Amino acid sequence: MTTREYLSQIRRFDKMISNKREEIYNLRAMAYGTSAPAGGDRVQSSGDKDKLGSFVGKIIDTEQELSEIISKRFEIVQEIESLEDTDEYNVLAKKYILQKNIKEISIEEHESDRHTLRLVSRAINSFEEKYGKNYL
């Protein structure tokens, strides 16, 4: 995996976090609409006996998955934030955490696109020197 691919995982994690949250919301809505199993004599069927319990289990599993994704994202963000050079940190944060393109970053920083591209490349090289051994 290249450094750019590694840093781009933040965007994927953001989408995964959003989707997992929506999935949890939907599972909770289904769980609230499910009644507890009633006691008494019933004919045995092959269906799920404890639908509420099943939903609760799925919610817990999905929340655990969400927590793991958030942790992975947080780890990469912390690595970016630990860069010593403020300009390098700034461009990587804007590009990969805030998901801005080079043009937007250039305008915000009052720099040319070319200068911003050079700064991003330098920042990626610095990041790779510091953390490349973890993912290359």
C-alpha positions in Angstrom: 0.0 0.0 0.0 1.4 3.4 -0.9 1.3 6.4 1.4 -1.4 8.1 -0.6 -3.5 4.9 -0.4 -2.9 4.6 3.3 -3.9 8.2 3.9 -6.9 7.9 1.6 -8.3 5.2 3.9 -9.7 8.1 6.0 -12.2 8.8 3.3 -13.2 5.2 3.1 -13.5 5.0 6.9 -15.7 8.1 7.0 -18.1 6.5 4.5 -18.0 3.2 6.5 -18.7 5.1 9.7 -21.7 6.8 8.1 -23.0 3.6 6.8 -22.6 1.7 10.1 -24.4 4.4 12.0 -27.3 4.2 9.5 -27.3 0.4 9.9 -27.4 0.7 13.7 -30.3 3.2 13.4 -32.2 0.9 11.2 -31.6 -2.1 13.4 -32.8 -0.2 16.4 -35.9 0.9 14.6 -36.6 -2.8 13.7 -35.9 -3.8 17.3 -38.3 -1.2 18.7 -41.0 -2.6 16.4 -40.4 -6.2 17.5 -42.4 -7.5 20.4 -41.0 -9.9 23.0 -41.9 -13.6 22.6 -45.2 -14.5 24.3 -45.3 -17.4 26.6 -47.8 -20.3 26.4 -48.3 -23.3 24.3 -47.4 -22.9 20.7 -46.8 -25.1 17.8 -43.1 -25.4 17.1 -41.8 -23.6 14.1 -38.5 -23.1 12.5 -38.5 -19.3 12.8 -36.4 -17.2 15.2 -37.8 -17.5 18.7 -36.2 -14.4 20.1 -36.3 -11.7 17.4 -35.6 -8.9 19.9 -32.6 -10.7 21.2 -31.4 -11.3 17.7 -31.7 -7.6 16.8 -29.9 -6.6 20.0 -27.0 -9.0 19.2 -26.8 -7.5 15.7 -26.7 -4.0 17.1 -23.9 -4.9 19.6 -21.9 -6.5 16.8 -22.4 -3.6 14.5 -21.5 -1.1 17.2 -18.2 -3.1 17.8 -17.4 -2.9 14.1 -18.1 0.8 14.2 -15.8 1.3 17.1 -13.0 -0.6 15.4 -13.3 1.6 12.2 -13.3 4.8 14.3 -10.2 3.6 16.1 -8.4 2.9 12.8 -9.4 6.3 11.4 -8.3 8.0 14.7 -4.9 6.3 14.5 -4.2 7.7 11.0 -5.4 11.2 12.0 -3.1 11.1 15.0 -0.2 10.2 12.8 -0.9 13.2 10.5 -1.3 15.5 13.6 2.1 14.4 14.9 4.0 15.8 11.9 6.4 18.4 13.2 6.2 20.8 10.2 3.0 22.8 10.6 2.6 23.4 6.8 3.0 19.7 6.1 0.4 18.9 8.8 -1.9 21.5 7.5 -2.0 20.4 3.9 -2.3 16.7 4.8 -5.1 17.5 7.2 -7.0 19.5 4.6 -6.4 17.0 1.8 -7.0 13.7 3.7 -9.0 14.5 6.8 -11.2 17.4 5.5 -11.1 15.9 1.9 -10.4 19.1 0.1 -8.8 19.2 -3.4 -5.6 21.0 -4.3 -7.5 24.0 -5.7 -9.4 24.5 -2.5 -6.3 24.2 -0.4 -4.4 26.6 -2.7 -7.1 29.2 -2.4 -7.3 28.9 1.4 -3.6 29.1 1.8 -3.2 31.9 -0.8 -0.6 29.9 -2.7 -0.4 28.7 -6.3 -1.6 25.2 -7.2 1.9 24.2 -8.1 3.3 25.3 -4.7 0.5 23.5 -2.9 1.2 20.3 -4.9 4.9 20.5 -4.0 4.0 21.0 -0.3 1.6 18.0 -0.4 4.4 15.8 -2.0 6.9 17.0 0.6 4.4 16.3 3.4 3.7 12.8 2.0 7.4 12.1 1.8 7.8 13.2 5.4 4.9 11.1 6.5 6.3 8.1 4.8 9.7 8.5 6.4 8.1 8.7 9.8 5.4 6.0 9.5 6.1 4.1 6.3 7.4 1.1 8.1 3.9 0.5 9.6 2.1 0.1 6.3 4.5 -0.3 3.4 
